[in-house]
């Protein structure tokens, strides 16, 4: 069997649910390939066996235009999709909010500005924008100055009530991983803070800042203490409105940096907003939570939703996926009480749209390992009317090395001992195909301790074998179903 690798694109805990009488291998038609390449293509069940993944594998392949199922293996077994779920989230948001939808972040003044002084409060009002960054807050400060503001006489308030607020996406993840931040109506820098350290003569100097390419403002809503220990590497606790971190001295080395998650995003944004105002000659007090009505004096709009969704699929950003899903659910059913409830609203929409009966989404990013989707349901979603025209242009293009080279538009998904791949490609004849392949060893995943979850032993090798299987199946399908 020849190994396949992507030339572009990245490899990005509950027990397996029962599925009564789920076939291990579906019946397949006898193929009559027209050429030697098709006759020599390895059987799919042989490829699965040789991958040696343990756990379960499920896949489905269909004609992307007609939805005709061409080949399956464990097609109705529910498996974790990991970040493949983001493809469904993108479709959910685009069809609910529209491709031209934009998130808006505003500065609102509750009183008049006289001689540069605001006689009232200044409110930073979030609209959920998942890509708002320090540069965007600087732009708001410039607009406020242009409106005549030099001093805030009242309070500086932050309002993140546009979306429900959750201090993390998945509570089973380690505290310090940057891909599991808080989610809310006011987000900044993907709700991450940049931690850097450098060893000197008197120990380590550390910084926590809200950096972008242009700015590196220090923050007061997070702090770090270097602790004299080897393990654990990081500890976290909430100290009032401050994210209080410690890091093990013996793990730091000479210097380095990483992104840490923010658990209090509205006040984090308010902290940086105050710094950006000060940088533009505007004095304001420390930020606090609050709401109010008034006059908008500055506005920052996001890119259009189709561009936001494309970036989300390209970089597989979890915060963006949750914001898109929550915003769509808010439009359809009102503010959801939890990510699980919002995921259920998306599942109900998908069932109504595509005739699917079994999806179970517990979030919108796939980070929560309890989400379950079958390969047949995923392919049915991909081949439903209008889905390919919306999704295929914004999915990331991946290229399998040749000869011949094979272009694939797909979403990858990776968790510990979970790997998914779903999307579209053209067979050698030009026939468009839709596919979904899910691999999962949920028992092995469930057995990991919290300390093992960031880099479990054997995890990378397992993921490589899973991805190779997915590539080999595409190679087979491109030939056999031409």
N, C-alpha and C positions, 0 to 999 in steps of 0.2 A: 504494500500500500504506500502510495506516495504522499508525503506530508505536504500540507499547504499552509502558507502564511500570508497574512495581510501585509501589503506593502504600505498601505495607509490605514489609519484608524487605530484605536486603542483597545487593548483588552480591558476594557474598563474594570422560628426554630422549633417550629413546632413539629410534632411527629407527622408523617405523611398521612393524609386523611384516607379513609377507606373508600373504595370505589367498587361497588358490587359488580362482579363478573366483567371487569375491565379486561379486554383481550390484550395479551402480551404483544402479539403481532397481528395486524389486520390482514385480511385477505387482499391480495393484489392481483390485478389482471396479468395474464401472460403477455409479456412484451414481445414485440416483433421488430426489433431495431433494424434499421436499414444499413448499418455499417458495422465494421469490425470494432470500432471504438465502443459502440453501444453494447455489442455482444460481450466485450471483455470487461465491462463495468462491474465492479464488485457488488454483491448483494448488500442491501442495506442492513439486514440483520447480522451479516458477517462484520460489517464496519462497526456496528454497535458492540458486538462481542469483543472484537480486537481492541477497542478503546479501553476496556477494563476499568470502567468508572465506578462500579458498584452502584447501589441506589437504583434510580430509575431514569430512563430516557424516554422521551415522547416526541414525535414529530408528525407534521402534516404538511403536505405539498398540494397545491391546487393551481389550476389555470386562473391567472389573476383577472382575466376578463369575464369568464363565465362562472367561476367559483367551483368548477368541477374538481372533485377530489381525485388526485392522481396516485398518491402513495401515502401510507401512514404507518406509524408504529406507536403503540400505546396512545392512540389519538385522544381519548377522552379522560385520561388520567390527569387530575389536577396537580400541577407542579408549580413551584415558585418561579415567577418570570424574572425576578430581579429588575434591573433597569429597563428591560423590554417593556415594562408597564408604562414607561414614559411615552411610548408611541400612542397608546390608547389615550393618555392624558392630553397629548398634543391635539389629537382629533377631537376630544371632548371640549377643550377650550376653544379651538378654532370654530367649531360648529355652534357653540353656545354664545361666545362673545363676538365672533367675527374676526377675520384676519387683519382688519384695520384698527382694532381696539388698541388703545394706549392707556397705560397706567399714569396717573398724575400725582405728583407730590407738590404740596403748596405751602407757602408761608402766609398765614392769615393774621391780620391786625384787628384786635377787638375795639380799638379806639382810634382817634385821629392822630396824625403826626404833625406836631407843631414845632417849628424851629429845630427839626431833627429829632425831637423826642416823641416817642410813642406813648400817649396817655392811655395805656391799656396793656393787654398781654399780646405777645407774639407766639403764634402756635405753628409748629411744624406738623402738618397734617399728611399722613401717609395714605397712599392709594393702593398699597400692596406691591409697588414696583420691585421686582426681585433683583433688578440690575442697578438700582440706585447705588451710587458710590460717593466717595469723598469729593470727587470733582463736581458731581451734581449738586452737592450741598454748597460748594463754593460758588457755583453759578447762581443758586438761590440768594446767597449773600450779596453778590454783585447786583442782582435785581432789586434787592431790598434797599441797598444804598442808592441806587438810581431813583427809587421811590421817595428818597429824602430821609431815610432812617439812619440815625446816628446813635441813638440810645433807646433801650427798651425800659420804659418807666415801670412797667408791671412785671409779669412773670414770663419766662420762656417755657412754654408747654410743649409736650409731644403727645400726639394723638395717633395711636396705631389701631383704632377701633374698626377700621374698614374691613379687617379680617379677624377671625379669632386668633388668639395668641397661644402658642405652644412652645415650651422651653426646649424641646428637642423633637425630632421626627420619630425616632425609635429608641425606646428606653432600654433596650437590650444591648446597645452599642457601648463601647468604652467612652468615658466622659470626654476624652481629649481629641477625638477624631473630628477634623474640620468638616467632613461631609455630613455630619449629623447636627446641624445648628438649630437654633430656635427659628420659628416661623411666625410671622405676624403681618399686620397691616402697614408697619413701618420697618423696612429692612435696609441694611447698609453693608456694602462690601460682602454680599452673600452671607451676612451675619457671622463674619469671622474677624478676628483680631490677629495682627502679625506679631509673633513673639520671636525676638532675636536675642542672642547671648554672645558674650566674648569674654574669654579669660584674661585677667590682668594680674598685676602684682598683688593686689589685695582681694583676690577672688574673682567672682563673675560680675560683670555689669549686664543688666538686662533691660530691654525695652518692650513695651506693648504699644503698638500704634495702629492707626487706621489708614494704612498706606495705599496709595495708588501710584501711577507713574509720575504724578506731579507733586503730590503732597504726602507728608508723613507725620500727621498730628498725633501727639501722645494722647492717651485716653486715661480717664480717671474711673471708668466703670469696670475696669479689670485690673488686677494686680498679680504679680508673680513673686514668690519667695523661693530661693534656692535652698533646698533642705539637704542635710548631710546624711544621705542614705543611698542605697543602690536601687532598691525597688520599693514600691512601684515607681515607674518613671514619672507619672503625673498623679496628683490628687486634685479634686475640685470640691468646693463648697460654696454655697450662696451666703454672702455676708451682707445682709440688707439689700442694697441695690448694686452691690459689687460682686463680680465673678472673681473669687479668690482661688488662685492656683498655687500649687507648689510643684517643683521639679527636682528630681534626684540629681545631686551634684555629680555623682560618679557616672552618670550617663551622658554628660554634656560634651566632653571633649574640649577642644580648643575654642571653637565658635560654631555657630549655626543658626538656623531659623526654621520656623514652621508656623502654619496657620492653626489657631485654636478657635473653637466654636464660641459664639456669643450667646448667652442665655437670656439676656435682657436687652433685646434689640432696639426698642423705642428709646430708652435712656442712653444707649450707646450712640444712636443717631443724634440725640439731643446734645450729648457731650461734644461730638464733632461739629455739630451745627454752631454751637457757641464759639468754638475755635475759629471756624470759617468766618463768622460774623466779626470776631475780634480782628482777624487778618485783614478785614476790609474796613476797619475803623469804627465798628459798631459794638458798643458795650451791651452786654446782656448778662443776667444772673444765671446760675446753674439751672439746668433743665429739670423739670418735674412733669409727671404725667398729668394730663388734663384735657378738657375739650372746651369748645366755645364757638361762638358765631362772630363773624366779622367780615372784613374786606380782604380779598386775596390781593397781595402785593407782589407775589413772585410764584412762578409755576415752572416745574420741570416735567416734561413728558418723556415717557419711555419710547423706544422704537415700537413699530407696529407689532402686533401680536404674532404675525407670521414670522417675523425676524426673531422675536424672542423665542418662539417655539423651535425655530431652526437651531439657534444657539444652544437651547436646552438639550436638544437631541444630539448635537455635535459634541458638547462637553459633558453631557450627562449630569447636569447640576441638579442636586436633589431639592434645594430650596426653590429653584425656579419651578420645578414640577409641582411641588406642593402649593405654591402660590397660584399657578395656573389652574390646578384642580379645585382649590378652595374658591377661587373667583368664579369659576364656572358653576360650582354647586350653589354659591350664594345667589347667582342669577336665577338658577332653576328652582331651588327649594328654600332659599333664605340662608342666613348664617348657620353653617353646620356646627354642632357642639363638639366635634372631635374629628381627627383625621380619618378614623374608622367610619364615622357617619358620612363624611364627604366621599370616601371611597365607595361606600354602599350606594350613594346617589349616582356616582359614575357607573357602577355596575348595572344599576337599574336602567340608566340611559343606554348603555351598550346593549343590554338585553332587548330593549324596545327597538333600538336602531337596527340591530343586526340579527335578531332572532336567536340570540345566544341565551342559554338557560343556566349556565353554571359558573360564571365568573365570580370571584370573591376578592375584592380589592380592599385592603386595610389602610392604604394610603395612595398617593399618586406618583411616588417616585420608585416604588419597588424596594425601598430600603428595608421595610418591615418584612421579614422572612416568612410571615404567616399568610401573605397574599397567595392565592392559588388561581391559576388559569390553565386550561388544557390547551394542547397544541391545536386541536381542531377548532376550539373557540377563537383562538388568536387568529388563525387563518381565515375563519369566517368573518371576523372583524376587518381584516385586511382586504377581503374581497367584496365586502358589502358595497352597495351602490355609492359611488363618489369617494370612497375611502382612498383608493389608489391615487386619484388625481390630487387629493389634498396632501397625502403623506409622502408619496414617493419623491416629490421634488425637494422636501425638506429633511428627509432622512440622510444620514451621513453616507457618503459614497466610500465603499471599501473595495479594494482591488485584490484579487487573488492572483498570485504569480502564475505564469503560464509555462509552456505555451498550451493553448492560447490564454491570454489574460482574461479574467472573468470579473466584470464589474457587478457589484452588489450594492443595493441601497437598503440599509438595514439598521436596526438598533441592537446593540450588544447589551448584555446584562450579566453582572458578576457579583456574587456574594460568596462567602466561604462555602465551598463545596456545592455551589449553585452556579450554573452557566446557561445563559439563554441567547438566542439569536433569532431574529424574525425580520422579515421585510420582503423585498422583491428582487428578482434578477431575470434576465432574458436567457432562455435556452439557446443553444447554438443556432437554431433555426430562426431565432427572433421571437419566439413565443414567450409572452410575459408570464412569469410564475410567481406565486406568493407562497411563503413558507414560514414555519415556526419550528424551532428545535429547542427543547428544554431538557437539561440534564441536572439532576439533583441527588445528592446523598444526604438526605435530611437527618438521618440518624447520626451520621458523623458530625454534621453541623450542630445538632442539638447537644452533643457531648462536649463541646468546647467550653472551657471556662472563659470568664470575661477577659482575663489576661491574655488568652490565646487568640482572641477574635480578630485582632488587628493583623497578625501574621501567623496563622496556624501552621504547624508542621505538616508538610505534604500538600498544602493548599495550592501553591503555585504549580506544582507538577500536575495535580489533578485538573486545574484550570487549563493548562496547556493541552492535556489529552482531550478534554471536552471540546476545546476550540478546534483542535485538529479533526475531531469527528465531525463537527459542524461544517468545516471546510470540505472534507471528503464527501459528505452527503451532497453538498452543492455541486461539486465536480461530477458526481454520479448523475444527479438530476439534469444538469445542463446537457448531458449527452443522451440519456435514456428517454427523456421526455421532449426531445426536439421534434 
